[in-house]
């Protein structure tokens, strides 16, 4: 009924060895890069919020993943604290997903703690101008 495949798949690499002309990374290396990126973005927002202790903890994880200390955020966008907390919560959520998929307990715990902290802070912040 079906004819067997007689040629090699176009989706597989030619030969058993990967071509040395192209960079190849393992899944773990790709997840490390992705997690470090999410944590770096979270670090920038955390620095902007002025949460020094939390930022230092995030910086330690970024340094562990990248092998070098991260650049710290110097500028401010003048966004409302509530908006910054919402953005930080989303970034921490992304970091948590990647940390869980690579079984990085330390980063997952840190991301979950930051999510909780930003949820509480966003709930405590006023959303907009208060009318009396």
PyMOL commands that set and color helices and strands:
alter all, ss='L'
color gray80, all
select helices_A, chain A and resi 27-49+52-66+81-101+105-124
alter helices_A, ss='H'
color red, helices_A
deselect
rebuild
show_as cartoon
